Amino acid sequence: MKVSWILFWIVCVLEIATFAIISLFLWFREVDATGATQTFELKLINIAVIAAFFIIPFIIQIVWAIVNIMVSKKHAHAQI
C-alpha cells in the first residue's frame, strides 16, 4: 500500500508542475502560433481551457486518494 501512496504523490506533483509550467508559458507569451497578439482576456481563456483538460486527471486523483484511504484503513483495522 505504501507504494500506491508514493506513486500517488509523484503523479500529483508532476500534474501540478505540468499545469504550472504550461500556464506560465501561456501567460508570458506575447503572440500565439497564428500570429494573434495575446491580450489579458485571451490569456485567461487559454489558461481556462488548459484547466478544463486538467480536471479529468484531477478527478481520477481524487478517486485514487479515496481508494488509498479506504485500503489503508482496512489494513490498519486488520493489524489491530
C-alpha positions in Angstrom: 0.0 0.0 0.0 2.9 2.3 0.7 3.9 2.1 -3.0 0.5 3.3 -4.0 0.8 6.4 -1.8 4.3 7.1 -3.1 3.1 6.8 -6.7 0.0 9.0 -5.9 2.2 11.8 -4.6 4.6 11.6 -7.5 1.8 11.8 -10.0 0.2 14.7 -8.0 3.5 16.7 -8.0 4.0 16.0 -11.7 0.5 17.1 -12.6 0.8 20.3 -10.6 4.2 21.1 -12.1 3.0 20.4 -15.6 -0.1 22.7 -15.1 2.1 25.4 -13.6 4.6 25.3 -16.5 2.0 25.3 -19.2 0.1 28.1 -17.5 3.3 30.2 -17.2 4.1 29.6 -20.8 0.6 30.7 -21.9 0.7 33.7 -19.6 4.1 35.1 -20.7 3.9 34.6 -24.5 3.1 37.7 -26.5 1.9 36.1 -29.8 0.4 32.7 -30.3 1.1 30.3 -33.2 -1.4 32.0 -35.5 0.2 35.4 -35.0 -2.6 36.8 -32.9 -1.4 39.2 -30.1 -2.3 37.8 -26.7 -4.5 40.1 -24.6 -5.3 39.7 -21.0 -8.6 38.1 -21.8 -7.1 35.7 -24.3 -4.5 34.6 -21.8 -7.2 33.9 -19.2 -9.2 31.9 -21.8 -6.2 29.9 -22.8 -5.4 29.0 -19.1 -9.1 28.2 -18.5 -9.1 25.7 -21.5 -5.9 24.0 -20.1 -7.6 23.9 -16.6 -10.6 22.2 -18.1 -8.4 19.5 -19.6 -6.7 19.0 -16.2 -10.0 18.4 -14.4 -10.1 14.8 -15.7 -6.8 13.8 -14.2 -7.7 15.7 -11.0 -10.9 13.7 -10.6 -9.0 10.5 -11.2 -6.6 11.5 -8.5 -9.4 12.2 -6.0 -10.8 8.7 -6.7 -7.3 7.3 -6.3 -6.9 9.1 -2.9 -10.2 7.8 -1.7 -9.3 4.2 -2.6 -5.9 4.6 -0.9 -7.5 5.9 2.2 -10.1 3.1 2.3 -7.4 0.4 1.7 -5.1 2.0 4.4 -7.9 1.9 6.9 -8.8 -1.7 6.0 -5.1 -2.7 6.6 -5.0 -0.7 9.9 -8.1 -2.5 11.2 -6.7 -5.9 10.1 -3.5 -5.3 12.0 -5.2 -4.4 15.3 
